[in-house]
Amino acid sequence: MVADALHRLARVAVPGFAALVLLFLILPAFIVVPISFSNQLYLSFPPPGWSLQWYQQMTRDIAWPQAALNSVLIGVPTALLSIALGAAAALAVVRGRLRWAALASGLVVAPMLLPHVIMAIGLYPVMLDLGLLRGYVGVVLAHTVVAMPLVFITVAAALRNHGEALELAAMVCGAGPWASFRHVTWPMIRMGVIVGGVLAFATSFDELMLSLFLTGPTTRTLPRLIWEQLNMYLTPTIAAIATLIFAFSLVLLGVVVALQARQTRIPARG
């Protein structure tokens, strides 16, 4: 009886605790939204009045659209490069029968565990010596370092969910490596690649520390511009930008959830 009572208590307490933690994590984001519609000249919550002036101010300042464009110009190549390298690494580790597969996986995922400020300090002199500092190429390469592990994880998970029997069967039937990959392996990992690419783009879009060290006045991203504005001005314009980024992040999250749900339904139908 006591065990049953503890079990029922755990079934209620654990979800309740998880809900409180989730509320604690997302509550600041929802506080930012009403602040962005404030009619005050400073950050205040709750807003005493409502206005769209800070969204209008944002559109009048050319720095914000330029920073948003830079974030996209950096994020898209980062996602594509992360897809190419992360998918290749996952195929090598999962299907390559490497002797040190566990060590290789750890090395690929290691950038996710390191503080980004340490990586930025290490990459700064390297990009300076290569002449890539303050340019798009250097930032894309740096962002790829932290975004590629996401693609590696999603593609490796997709490969582990499907055995290699179908690939071997295709090769036995005469399919070459490219034909086997195109008709058998690619359909298995396609959703993992797309989800990993979306996550890689989101990681690049939100990256601050590497952007602070490696971008310049013409390549600065939205997170860097927000950081600079926070050091000089504390107007609700920053809250307006943060609200738009929050909405964009929710859209990307919705895309990932939809893709994962579709990936789950396809095996169920099979």
LUMTOR-116628 format. One line per 4 residues: for each residue z, x, y of N, C-alpha, C, CB. Coordinates in pm, whole numbers, plus 50000, padded with zeros to 5 digits. Glycine has a CB too. Layout:
N
Z/X/Y/Z/X/Y/Z/X/Y/Z/X/Y ~ ...
END
This chain:
270
50000/50083/49881/50000/50000/50000/50000/50087/50126/50122/49906/50000 ~ 50083/50192/50122/50088/50282/50236/49955/50352/50256/50200/50386/50217 ~ 49892/50391/50144/49762/50458/50152/49657/50364/50211/49718/50507/50014 ~ 49662/50235/50171/49566/50140/50225/49586/50120/50375/49577/50005/50153
49714/50115/50416/49743/50099/50559/49693/50219/50639/49894/50081/50581 ~ 49714/50340/50586/49666/50460/50654/49514/50463/50659/49719/50586/50584 ~ 49452/50416/50552/49306/50412/50550/49253/50316/50655/49254/50372/50411 ~ 49314/50197/50667/49270/50101/50768/49295/50154/50908/49342/49967/50749
49410/50223/50926/49440/50281/51057/49337/50388/51094/49581/50341/51058 ~ 49300/50470/50996/49202/50575/51023/49066/50516/51057/49188/50668/50902 ~ 49029/50405/50990/48900/50342/51017/48894/50287/51159/48874/50230/50918 ~ 49009/50252/51215/49012/50203/51353/49032/50317/51452/49124/50099/51370
49119/50413/51417/49154/50519/51512/49040/50617/51534/49277/50594/51462 ~ 48971/50656/51428/48864/50756/51441/48750/50705/51529/48810/50794/51304 ~ 48695/50586/51504/48591/50538/51596/48642/50518/51739/48533/50406/51545 ~ 48769/50474/51751/48825/50457/51885/48835/50589/51960/48960/50392/51877
48881/50692/51889/48891/50824/51951/48753/50877/51988/48962/50922/51857 ~ 48655/50857/51900/48518/50901/51929/48463/50828/52051/48428/50877/51807 ~ 48493/50698/52064/48447/50622/52180/48510/50674/52309/48478/50474/52163 ~ 48638/50710/52304/48705/50765/52423/48645/50899/52463/48856/50780/52397
48618/50984/52365/48556/51114/52395/48418/51094/52456/48546/51201/52267 ~ 48339/51002/52400/48206/50974/52454/48214/50921/52596/48133/50874/52365 ~ 48311/50832/52621/48330/50779/52756/48366/50890/52854/48439/50670/52756 ~ 48452/50982/52811/48492/51094/52895/48372/51183/52930/48600/51177/52826
48279/51197/52835/48164/51285/52857/48060/51222/52949/48100/51320/52724 ~ 48039/51090/52938/47932/51027/53014/47980/50963/53144/47865/50923/52929 ~ 48113/50948/53163/48162/50883/53283/48121/50954/53411/48312/50873/53277 ~ 48127/51089/53419/48083/51154/53543/47938/51124/53579/48099/51304/53531
47853/51110/53478/47713/51081/53506/47698/50943/53570/47629/51088/53378 ~ 47776/50846/53524/47766/50712/53580/47834/50703/53717/47828/50611/53486 ~ 47923/50795/53750/47981/50798/53884/47879/50850/53984/48107/50886/53886 ~ 47793/50942/53941/47693/51000/54030/47594/50894/54078/47618/51114/53960
47560/50799/53992/47458/50699/54026/47496/50618/54150/47435/50606/53909 ~ 47614/50556/54156/47646/50481/54279/47660/50570/54402/47773/50403/54260 ~ 47704/50695/54384/47715/50785/54499/47579/50809/54562/47778/50920/54456 ~ 47473/50810/54481/47339/50836/54534/47291/50724/54625/47241/50856/54421
47352/50605/54617/47314/50493/54703/47413/50473/54818/47306/50365/54621 ~ 47495/50573/54847/47595/50563/54953/47529/50569/55090/47700/50674/54939 ~ 47592/50504/55188/47545/50511/55326/47621/50613/55408/47556/50374/55391 ~ 47706/50692/55341/47783/50795/55409/47705/50926/55413/47918/50816/55340
47750/51019/55500/47686/51149/55514/47746/51253/55420/47697/51197/55656 ~ 47838/51211/55336/47904/51304/55245/47928/51232/55113/48040/51357/55306 ~ 47965/51310/55011/47991/51252/54880/48122/51176/54881/47994/51362/54773 ~ 48116/51049/54847/48238/50968/54843/48223/50862/54735/48266/50902/54981
48334/50837/54664/48333/50735/54559/48463/50657/54566/48314/50798/54418 ~ 48454/50524/54565/48331/50442/54564/48265/50439/54701/48362/50299/54517 ~ 48135/50419/54708/48066/50416/54837/48112/50297/54921/47914/50412/54817 ~ 48140/50319/55049/48178/50206/55134/48062/50113/55167/48237/50256/55262
47939/50165/55155/47820/50085/55181/47702/50138/55101/47786/50084/55332 ~ 47592/50067/55105/47478/50101/55021/47356/50129/55106/47448/49989/54921 ~ 47276/50227/55060/47156/50265/55134/47063/50345/55042/47193/50347/55259 ~ 46935/50342/55075/46835/50422/55003/46792/50545/55084/46713/50336/54971
46870/50577/55187/46827/50682/55278/46819/50818/55210/46921/50690/55396 ~ 46902/50842/55108/46904/50974/55045/46785/50993/54953/47033/50995/54968 ~ 46734/50886/54896/46610/50895/54819/46491/50918/54913/46588/50767/54735 ~ 46495/50854/55031/46391/50877/55130/46398/51020/55184/46404/50777/55245
46519/51070/55205/46536/51207/55252/46482/51306/55149/46684/51235/55281 ~ 46502/51276/55025/46454/51363/54917/46302/51372/54919/46503/51312/54780 ~ 46234/51260/54942/46088/51262/54942/46032/51332/55066/46033/51119/54936 ~ 46110/51336/55174/46063/51403/55295/46079/51554/55290/46135/51350/55414
46163/51604/55202/46185/51748/55188/46093/51801/55079/46334/51779/55155 ~ 45996/51884/55118/45896/51933/55023/45957/52021/54915/45789/52011/55096 ~ 46077/52074/54938/46139/52165/54841/46168/52093/54710/46268/52224/54898 ~ 46208/51966/54716/46243/51894/54593/46123/51866/54505/46312/51765/54628
46012/51811/54558/45894/51794/54471/45840/51926/54416/45782/51723/54548 ~ 45845/52033/54497/45798/52162/54449/45885/52213/54336/45794/52263/54564 ~ 46016/52196/54349/46107/52240/54242/46085/52158/54115/46253/52229/54287 ~ 46062/52028/54131/46035/51944/54014/45905/51986/53945/46027/51796/54054
45803/52018/54025/45676/52065/53969/45697/52198/53895/45570/52082/54079 ~ 45777/52288/53954/45805/52415/53887/45875/52393/53754/45889/52504/53977 ~ 45969/52299/53751/46040/52271/53626/45944/52224/53518/46148/52166/53649 ~ 45845/52142/53556/45746/52095/53459/45652/52209/53419/45666/51978/53517
45608/52288/53517/45517/52399/53488/45582/52504/53399/45469/52463/53618 ~ 45712/52513/53404/45785/52606/53316/45822/52539/53185/45912/52658/53386 ~ 45859/52412/53191/45906/52342/53071/45798/52317/52968/45967/52211/53109 ~ 45677/52281/53012/45569/52251/52916/45527/52376/52838/45448/52192/52990
45496/52490/52905/45464/52610/52827/45580/52656/52738/45424/52723/52919 ~ 45703/52638/52787/45819/52674/52705/45823/52592/52578/45949/52655/52785 ~ 45797/52461/52590/45798/52375/52472/45687/52415/52374/45781/52228/52513 ~ 45567/52442/52426/45456/52478/52338/45481/52611/52268/45325/52485/52418
45532/52711/52343/45560/52840/52283/45675/52830/52183/45592/52944/52391 ~ 45773/52748/52215/45886/52728/52122/45839/52661/51994/45995/52643/52188 ~ 45746/52567/52006/45692/52501/51887/45622/52602/51797/45595/52388/51928 ~ 45537/52686/51858/45462/52783/51778/45556/52882/51708/45363/52859/51867
45649/52938/51782/45738/53039/51724/45843/52977/51633/45805/53119/51834 ~ 45901/52864/51675/46006/52801/51595/45953/52747/51463/46071/52690/51673 ~ 45836/52684/51465/45777/52632/51342/45739/52745/51247/45655/52545/51373 ~ 45683/52853/51302/45647/52968/51217/45772/53030/51155/45571/53073/51299
45878/53042/51233/46002/53099/51179/46061/53009/51071/46104/53119/51291 ~ 46056/52878/51091/46110/52786/50991/46030/52793/50861/46110/52642/51045 ~ 45898/52800/50873/45815/52811/50754/45844/52942/50679/45667/52804/50791 ~ 45863/53050/50755/45891/53179/50691/46026/53178/50620/45889/53291/50794
46126/53118/50682/46261/53119/50624/46272/53023/50506/46365/53083/50730 ~ 46219/52901/50522/46239/52799/50420/46139/52813/50306/46228/52660/50482 ~ 46014/52842/50337/45911/52849/50235/45875/52992/50195/45787/52777/50283 ~ 45920/53090/50269/45880/53226/50243/45961/53300/50139/45885/53301/50366
46068/53237/50090/46156/53299/49990/46201/53437/50036/46084/53309/49855 ~ 46242/53447/50161/46291/53573/50214/46422/53611/50148/46308/53565/50365 ~ 46439/53739/50125/46562/53786/50062/46682/53767/50153/46548/53933/50023 ~ 46658/53786/50282/46766/53772/50379/46744/53647/50463/46775/53898/50469
46718/53535/50399/46689/53411/50471/46807/53365/50556/46650/53301/50374 ~ 46928/53376/50502/47047/53333/50578/47065/53418/50703/47173/53341/50489 ~ 47044/53549/50690/47057/53638/50806/46948/53608/50908/47050/53784/50762 ~ 46826/53585/50860/46716/53553/50952/46744/53423/51027/46584/53542/50876
46798/53323/50957/46833/53196/51023/46938/53218/51130/46882/53094/50921 ~ 47038/53300/51099/47143/53329/51196/47090/53398/51320/47249/53413/51133 ~ 46996/53491/51301/46938/53562/51416/46856/53469/51504/46851/53678/51367 ~ 46783/53376/51441/46701/53283/51520/46789/53188/51601/46607/53203/51428
46898/53143/51540/46986/53045/51605/47085/53112/51701/47063/52965/51499 ~ 47099/53245/51694/47199/53317/51773/47193/53287/51923/47183/53464/51752 ~ 47074/53274/51986/47072/53244/52131/47144/53116/52170/46930/53236/52177 ~ 47157/53021/52078/47230/52898/52109/47380/52923/52120/47203/52793/52002
47428/53030/52057/47571/53057/52054/47616/53152/52164/47608/53114/51920 ~ 47522/53225/52223/47557/53322/52327/47566/53254/52463/47454/53437/52330 ~ 47661/53293/52547/47663/53242/52685/47535/53281/52757/47787/53296/52763 ~ 47476/53187/52828/47349/53213/52892/47359/53317/53003/47293/53085/52947
47477/53332/53060/47492/53433/53165/47475/53573/53106/47629/53420/53234 ~ 47521/53593/52982/47504/53723/52916/47356/53748/52889/47585/53729/52784 ~ 47286/53645/52843/47143/53660/52818/47068/53687/52948/47088/53535/52749 ~ 47109/53620/53056/47042/53641/53184/47063/53784/53234/47094/53540/53288
47184/53837/53218/47210/53975/53260/47126/54073/53179/47360/54008/53245 ~ 47109/54045/53050/47028/54133/52966/46880/54122/52994/47053/54103/52822 ~ 46831/54001/53024/46689/53981/53048/46645/54027/53186/46653/53836/53029 ~ 46736/54029/53281/46699/54063/53419/46634/54202/53429/46823/54058/53509
46696/54311/53379/46631/54442/53391/46504/54452/53307/46728/54551/53348 ~ 46498/54379/53194/46378/54383/53112/46260/54321/53187/46401/54308/52978 ~ 46282/54204/53247/46175/54140/53323/46139/54220/53447/46216/53999/53363 ~ 46237/54287/53505/46210/54371/53622/46120/54489/53584/46340/54423/53682
46149/54555/53472/46067/54668/53428/45926/54624/53389/46134/54738/53310 ~ 45912/54504/53335/45781/54454/53294/45701/54394/53409/45797/54351/53185 ~ 45764/54382/53525/45696/54323/53639/45683/54172/53630/45561/54383/53654 ~ 45768/54109/53552/45762/53964/53532/45871/53889/53607/45771/53931/53386
45954/53960/53681/46065/53895/53751/46010/53807/53864/46164/54001/53807 ~ 46070/53690/53879/46036/53590/53981/45904/53518/53952/46028/53656/54115 ~ 45838/53549/53842/45713/53482/53809/45731/53378/53701/45610/53583/53767 ~ 45627/53298/53678/45635/53192/53578/45644/53248/53436/45513/53100/53590
45569/53354/53409/45564/53406/53273/45701/53454/53228/45463/53521/53264 ~ 45771/53527/53312/45903/53577/53276/46002/53465/53248/45957/53666/53385 ~ 45998/53360/53332/46090/53247/53313/46057/53172/53185/46084/53151/53434 ~ 45928/53153/53157/45887/53084/53034/45935/53160/52912/45733/53067/53030
45918/53292/52912/45963/53373/52799/46114/53364/52783/45920/53519/52817 ~ 46187/53369/52894/46333/53361/52886/46379/53224/52836/46394/53390/53022 ~ 46317/53118/52885/46355/52984/52841/46319/52962/52694/46286/52878/52927 ~ 46211/53026/52650/46172/53013/52509/46279/53071/52417/46038/53082/52485
46346/53175/52463/46451/53237/52382/46560/53136/52348/46512/53358/52455 ~ 46597/53051/52444/46705/52955/52420/46654/52821/52367/46783/52932/52549 ~ 46523/52794/52381/46469/52666/52336/46414/52673/52194/46361/52619/52430 ~ 46364/52788/52153/46303/52800/52022/46397/52764/51906/46254/52941/52002
46527/52799/51911/46615/52760/51799/46617/52610/51772/46754/52806/51827 ~ 46597/52528/51874/46596/52383/51853/46478/52341/51767/46592/52309/51987 ~ 46361/52400/51793/46245/52371/51710/46266/52424/51569/46118/52431/51772 ~ 46321/52542/51558/46349/52601/51427/46439/52510/51345/46413/52739/51442
46543/52456/51404/46638/52371/51332/46572/52242/51285/46760/52339/51420 ~ 46497/52177/51374/46436/52048/51337/46327/52067/51231/46378/51979/51461 ~ 46246/52172/51243/46140/52194/51146/46198/52239/51012/46039/52299/51199 ~ 46299/52326/51016/46363/52370/50892/46427/52251/50819/46470/52477/50921
46488/52160/50895/46547/52041/50832/46439/51954/50768/46626/51959/50935 ~ 46325/51940/50835/46216/51861/50779/46162/51925/50651/46103/51845/50881 ~ 46151/52057/50650/46102/52125/50530/46200/52111/50414/46077/52273/50560 ~ 46329/52119/50444/46429/52108/50336/46437/51967/50281/46566/52151/50385
46399/51868/50362/46399/51730/50314/46282/51702/50220/46394/51634/50431 ~ 46184/51790/50219/46067/51774/50130/46055/51901/50047/45935/51746/50212 ~ 46054/51884/49918/46035/51998/49830/45895/52056/49844/46062/51960/49686 ~ 45875/52173/49785/45745/52237/49793/45655/52201/49676/45762/52388/49799
45693/52100/49597/45612/52062/49481/45473/52014/49523/45682/51953/49400 ~ 45466/51934/49631/45336/51883/49675/45246/51996/49724/45354/51780/49785 ~ 45305/52092/49794/45225/52205/49841/45172/52287/49723/45308/52295/49935 ~ 45257/52309/49625/45213/52382/49506/45106/52306/49430/45332/52411/49414
45122/52174/49423/45022/52092/49356/44887/52100/49427/45068/51946/49348 ~ 44890/52100/49561/44765/52111/49637/44697/52245/49610/44792/52095/49786 ~ 44777/52352/49603/44719/52484/49576/44663/52492/49434/44824/52594/49597 ~ 44734/52430/49339/44685/52429/49201/44551/52355/49192/44788/52363/49108
44535/52250/49274/44411/52173/49273/44299/52242/49350/44436/52036/49332 ~ 44326/52361/49404/44219/52437/49467/44225/52444/49618/44091/52381/49430 ~ 44325/52384/49681/44336/52390/49826/44381/52528/49870/44433/52283/49878 ~ 44318/52580/49974/44358/52708/50029/44482/52693/50115/44245/52768/50111
44533/52805/50169/44655/52799/50252/44640/52707/50372/44692/52938/50299 ~ 44526/52717/50443/44508/52633/50561/44494/52486/50524/44386/52679/50640 ~ 44416/52455/50421/44400/52316/50378/44533/52258/50330/44294/52306/50268 ~ 44609/52339/50257/44740/52292/50209/44833/52263/50326/44803/52395/50115
44831/52351/50425/44918/52329/50542/44872/52206/50619/44917/52453/50636 ~ 44742/52191/50640/44691/52081/50722/44715/51946/50658/44543/52099/50747 ~ 44692/51934/50528/44696/51803/50463/44830/51771/50397/44588/51794/50360 ~ 44914/51872/50372/45040/51848/50302/45160/51888/50388/45043/51925/50169
45164/52014/50431/45281/52062/50504/45292/51998/50642/45276/52213/50517 ~ 45182/51991/50715/45188/51938/50852/45239/51795/50857/45052/51946/50915 ~ 45190/51702/50773/45249/51567/50777/45399/51566/50749/45179/51478/50677 ~ 45449/51662/50671/45593/51668/50643/45674/51708/50766/45620/51766/50531
45622/51804/50842/45700/51862/50952/45659/51809/51089/45687/52012/50950 ~ 45560/51719/51094/45505/51677/51223/45613/51619/51315/45395/51575/51203 ~ 45694/51528/51263/45798/51468/51345/45903/51571/51387/45865/51354/51270 ~ 45936/51661/51296/46030/51767/51332/45977/51855/51443/46062/51852/51211
45848/51885/51439/45786/51966/51545/45789/51892/51678/45641/52002/51507 ~ 45755/51764/51676/45752/51687/51802/45891/51673/51860/45690/51548/51779 ~ 45988/51637/51776/46126/51624/51825/46177/51758/51878/46219/51573/51712 ~ 46151/51866/51806/46192/51997/51853/46126/52033/51984/46161/52101/51750
45998/51998/52001/45929/52025/52127/45989/51949/52244/45783/51991/52114 ~ 46025/51822/52221/46088/51743/52327/46224/51804/52365/46106/51596/52281 ~ 46302/51843/52266/46431/51905/52294/46414/52039/52365/46510/51924/52164 ~ 46311/52115/52327/46286/52243/52394/46249/52221/52540/46174/52320/52322
46167/52121/52567/46131/52090/52706/46255/52049/52786/46025/51979/52712 ~ 46339/51964/52726/46461/51920/52795/46553/52038/52823/46534/51814/52713 ~ 46564/52130/52728/46648/52248/52747/46597/52333/52863/46654/52332/52619 ~ 46466/52355/52869/46408/52432/52978/46425/52360/53111/46260/52459/52951
46406/52229/53111/46414/52150/53234/46554/52156/53294/46374/52005/53208 ~ 46657/52163/53210/46796/52161/53257/46858/52301/53269/46879/52078/53164 ~ 46785/52405/53233/46842/52539/53231/46871/52589/53374/46747/52637/53159 ~ 46993/52637/53396/47034/52686/53528/47052/52836/53533/47162/52620/53569
47132/52893/53441/47172/53032/53453/47053/53127/53450/47269/53067/53344 ~ 46963/53108/53355/46845/53194/53347/46757/53177/53471/46765/53164/53220 ~ 46750/53055/53521/46669/53031/53641/46729/53099/53763/46657/52881/53667 ~ 46860/53104/53772/46924/53172/53885/46888/53319/53889/47075/53156/53878
46881/53383/53773/46854/53526/53766/46705/53559/53775/46911/53582/53639 ~ 46619/53472/53721/46481/53512/53697/46378/53444/53786/46446/53485/53556 ~ 46412/53333/53852/46315/53266/53937/46325/53317/54080/46336/53113/53933 ~ 46220/53292/54157/46216/53330/54298/46194/53210/54386/46109/53433/54322
46172/53232/54515/46153/53119/54607/46036/53028/54571/46133/53170/54746 ~ 45931/53085/54512/45814/53005/54478/45819/52946/54337/45689/53088/54492 ~ 45915/52991/54256/45922/52943/54117/46057/52877/54086/45898/53059/54021 ~ 46139/52854/54186/46272/52798/54158/46259/52658/54102/46358/52797/54286
46347/52626/54011/46346/52499/53941/46445/52401/54005/46379/52519/53792 ~ 46445/52278/53956/46537/52178/54008/46684/52218/53993/46514/52046/53939 ~ 46728/52266/53875/46868/52306/53864/46907/52416/53963/46897/52354/53723 ~ 46817/52512/53986/46850/52618/54083/46857/52562/54224/46746/52732/54077
46765/52474/54261/46768/52416/54395/46893/52332/54416/46643/52332/54419 ~ 46934/52258/54313/47058/52180/54324/47177/52274/54346/47080/52094/54196 ~ 47179/52384/54272/47287/52482/54288/47289/52538/54430/47271/52596/54186 ~ 47172/52570/54485/47166/52624/54620/47213/52520/54722/47024/52671/54652
47171/52396/54702/47211/52291/54795/47361/52264/54788/47134/52162/54766 ~ 47419/52275/54669/47563/52256/54655/47641/52362/54733/47603/52260/54508 ~ 47586/52482/54744/47654/52588/54818/47641/52572/54968/47598/52721/54777 ~ 47543/52492/55013/47522/52477/55158/47554/52337/55208/47379/52511/55193
47507/52236/55135/47525/52098/55180/47582/52014/55067/47391/52038/55229 ~ 47670/51922/55103/47727/51829/55005/47692/51687/55047/47881/51848/54993 ~ 47564/51659/55055/47517/51527/55092/47479/51449/54967/47397/51536/55189 ~ 47473/51317/54975/47433/51237/54858/47289/51260/54813/47450/51092/54889
47213/51341/54885/47079/51375/54835/47089/51441/54698/47006/51467/54934 ~ 47190/51525/54681/47211/51591/54552/47239/51488/54444/47327/51692/54561 ~ 47318/51385/54479/47345/51278/54382/47218/51201/54348/47451/51183/54436 ~ 47129/51182/54447/47003/51113/54421/46917/51193/54323/46927/51089/54552
46909/51325/54345/46833/51410/54253/46896/51406/54114/46827/51555/54306 ~ 47028/51417/54108/47098/51415/53979/47075/51283/53906/47249/51439/54000 ~ 47069/51173/53980/47043/51043/53918/46904/51037/53856/47058/50931/54021 ~ 46805/51091/53927/46669/51092/53873/46660/51181/53749/46569/51140/53979
46728/51296/53753/46729/51384/53636/46798/51316/53519/46798/51518/53668 ~ 46908/51245/53549/46981/51171/53445/46891/51065/53382/47107/51106/53504 ~ 46816/50992/53464/46726/50890/53411/46616/50954/53327/46664/50808/53527 ~ 46562/51067/53374/46458/51137/53298/46513/51187/53165/46403/51256/53380
46637/51235/53165/46699/51282/53041/46718/51167/52943/46833/51349/53070 ~ 46753/51049/52995/46767/50932/52909/46633/50894/52846/46825/50814/52988 ~ 46525/50908/52923/46392/50879/52869/46360/50975/52755/46284/50888/52979 ~ 46387/51105/52776/46363/51203/52670/46449/51174/52547/46390/51345/52721
46575/51136/52571/46662/51101/52460/46609/50981/52385/46802/51073/52509 ~ 46558/50882/52457/46500/50765/52392/46379/50802/52308/46460/50662/52495 ~ 46298/50895/52357/46182/50941/52280/46227/51006/52150/46096/51040/52363 ~ 46330/51091/52158/46380/51160/52039/46435/51059/51939/46489/51261/52076
46513/50963/51987/46572/50862/51898/46462/50780/51831/46668/50770/51975 ~ 46359/50742/51910/46249/50663/51853/46173/50742/51747/46153/50618/51964 ~ 46150/50870/51774/46079/50953/51676/46160/50971/51549/46045/51089/51737 ~ 46291/50992/51564/46375/51008/51446/46382/50879/51367/46515/51052/51486
46388/50764/51436/46390/50636/51365/46259/50614/51290/46415/50520/51463 ~ 46147/50654/51352/46018/50640/51285/46011/50732/51164/45903/50671/51383 ~ 46066/50853/51177/46066/50946/51066/46149/50893/50950/46119/51082/51110 ~ 46257/50819/50981/46341/50762/50877/46273/50646/50806/46473/50717/50935
46196/50569/50882/46129/50452/50821/46015/50492/50730/46076/50359/50929 ~ 45946/50602/50764/45828/50641/50684/45867/50676/50541/45757/50761/50749 ~ 45972/50761/50515/46011/50786/50376/46059/50659/50307/46120/50891/50369 ~ 46126/50570/50384/46176/50447/50322/46061/50362/50270/46261/50366/50423
45951/50357/50347/45835/50280/50300/45770/50346/50180/45733/50265/50412 ~ 45770/50485/50184/45711/50554/50069/45789/50527/49943/45705/50703/50094
END
